[in-house]
Amino acid sequence: MSRGRSRIAGALSLLGELLITAGLVLGLFVAYSLWWTNVLADRSAAERGDQVREVWRSAAPAAGPGALDTRDGIGFLHVPAMDDGEVLVKRGTSPEVLNDGVAGYYTEPVKSALPWDKQGNFTLAAHRDGHGAKFHNIHKLRTGDAIVFETRDTWYVYRVYAALQQTSKYNTEVLAPVPRQSGKVVPGRYITLTTCTPVYTSKYRYVVWGELQRTQKVDADRTPPVELG
């Protein structure tokens, strides 16, 4: 009897060790996958960003930002509080777009306005983990923080005024031209950042809203606004 119990105990001990080992391997694989997708996405985004800036340099002086809305990107998002550097912004929010280490503006279910439109909501999405994780630090944004969007000829300076730390992924009202869930009731020029939450999941959405405060023409040296230090 004691010999049988010993064998069972040994088998259970071995099973426990195997489960622990499998858990460690799985954890290392997930960590490696997230890190490696960030490496690949950042590399791709940097290449595409260089392409966009080259298009800007070669464009005719009279070409406005709308005329430069290419598949490579429309401009760059700068959010000092998130400490993610410049983020290339492209059209669309599909995985094929966002997995490239960029932010994308919504074309559905609610069509985004663009910064140069006279009014509307410039609505963006990006990954919070993996594939560049450009909105990983969205939780660090506070009321009054700057959100700056850079185009070929203009800097658009927004200020954060509201946030929704958790909402359904199906809540499209946060993308409305007048984002009433943020407290606004009249048309204006808004920006909305969205990403997944909690970290390492995609169950809910984290939302931050900003409002345009001013614009600044780009000079020959591309001197950034004071909000970017």
N, C-alpha and C positions, 0 to 999 in steps of 0.2 A: 504493500500500500504506500509506504513512504517513498519507494522508488518511483511509483507512478506519479505521486505528487511532485517529486523532484523534476520529473520529465516535463510535467505541465508548467511548473514554475519556470523551467529553463526555456520552454517554448514561448511563454508569455514575455519573458525577459527579452528574448531575441526579437519577438514581434514588436515590442516597445522600442527597441533600438532601431529597428528598420523603419518604424513610423517616424521617429525623431529624425533619422537620416533623410527620409523622404521629404519631411517638412522643411528641413534645412536646405535641401537641394531645390525644392520648389521656391522657397523664399529667395534664394540666391538667383534663381532663374528670373523671377519677377523683377527683382532689383536690377539685374543686368539688362533685361528687356527694356525697362523704363529708361535706364541710363543710355543705352545704345540708340533707342529711338530718338532721344533728345540730341545725341551727337549727330545722327544722320539728318534730322529735321533742321537743326541749326545750320548745318553746312549747306543744305539746299536753300534755306531761306536767305542766307548771306549771298549766295550766288544770284538768286533772283532779285534781291535788293540791289546788287551792283548793276544788274540789267536795267532795272527801273531808273536808277540814277543816270545811267548812260543815255537812256531814252530822253530824260529831262534835259541833259546837256545838248543833245542833238536836235531837240524840238525847235520849231520856229518860234520866235519871240511872242507871236500873237496867239499861240496855242494855249487854250485854257485847260484847267484840270480835267474837265469832262472829256475833252478830246484825247486825253492821255490815259483814259481808263482801259488799259490793256489787260490781257490775261495774266501778265506778270505782276500786276499790283497797281494800286491807285495812290499809294502814299505810305507814310510811316507813323505809327502811334508811339508816343513817348509818355510814359507814366512814371515819374520819379519815385513815387511811393512804392511801386511794385518792384523797382530795381531790376527790370528785365531788359534794359537797353531798348533800342528801337525795334519795333515790331512791324514787319511788312503787312499791309492789309490788302487782301484780294477779294474778288467777287465770289460769294457763295459761302455756305457753311457746311458742306458735305464733308465726310471723312477724307475724301480725296484731296480736298482743299486744305483743311485744318491739319491733317497729318504732315503737311509740308513745313511745319514750324512757323505758321503765320496766323494772323487773325483774319476772319472773313466777315463781310457784311451780308446781312440777310437779304435773300431774294424771295423767300417764302418761310413760313406762312404769311408773314407781313413784310411787305417790301420796304427796305430801308431807304430813308432819305440819304443824301450825301452832304458832306459838310458845306459845300458851296450853294446848296439849295437855300432859298429864302426862308423856308421854315420846314420843320419835320424832325424826325428822330433818326440819328445815325446809329444804327444798331449793329453791334459786333459780337462775335463769339470766338473763343479760342480754348485750347485744351488747358486743363489745370495740372495734369500729370502726363508725362510721356509726350512724344512728338513735339518737343520744344517747350511744352508747358508754359506758354507765354502769359497765361493768366494765373499762374500758380499762387502768386502773392496778392490776389485780388482782395483778400480779407484785411490787408494792411491799409487799404484806402479809407480815408476819413473825410468828413465834411470839410470843404474848403481846399482839398488837395487838387493839384493841377492835372488835367488830362490834355495833352497837346497833340494835334494831328498836323502832320507836315505834308504839303503837296509841293509841286514844282515851284509855284509862285506865291504861296500863302501859308502862314502858320495860323491854325485855328486853336484858340486857347479856351478850354472849358474848365469849370470848377465843379467838383463833386458836391451834390446837395442832398442825396438820399441813397439808401442801400436797402436791399431785401436779402437777408442772409440765407433764406431757404424758401423755395417755392416749387411748385410742380413743374416738371419739364414740359408739361402741356399748357402752361400758363402763357399764352401769347399776348395777353394784355400788357405785359411789361414792355413789349415792342411797339406799342401803339404810337402813332404820330404825336399824340398828346398823352404821355404816360401818366395817366391819372393815379395809378397805384403809387407813384412817387410823390403825389401831392399836387401835381400840376393840373390846371383846368383850362388853360388857354394855349393856343399854338405858340410855338417858339422854335428855338434851334437847340435841340437836345442831343446828347450822346448816351448810349446805353451799352454797358459791358456785361456779357453773360458768360458763365462757365459752369462746369459741374461741381456739385458739392454733395456730401462731404468729400474730403480729399481721398483719392484712389477709388472713388465710386462715380457713378453717373445717375444716381437715383433722383437727385433734385438739382435745382439751378440756383446759383448765387448771382445777384443782379446789383449793379451799381449804376446810378444815373448822374449825369453832369449837364450843365447848361452853358452855352457859349457866352463868354464874357467879352471877348474882343478878337479881332484878327490882326495879323501883322504881315506886311509884305516881305517877301524874301529878298534880301539884298545880295549883292555880288559875292559876298563872303559866306552866305547862308548863316548869318549870325542868329543863333537861337534866341527865343524869347527869354526874358529874365526868369520866367517860371521854370526853365530848365537849367538855371544856374550857369 
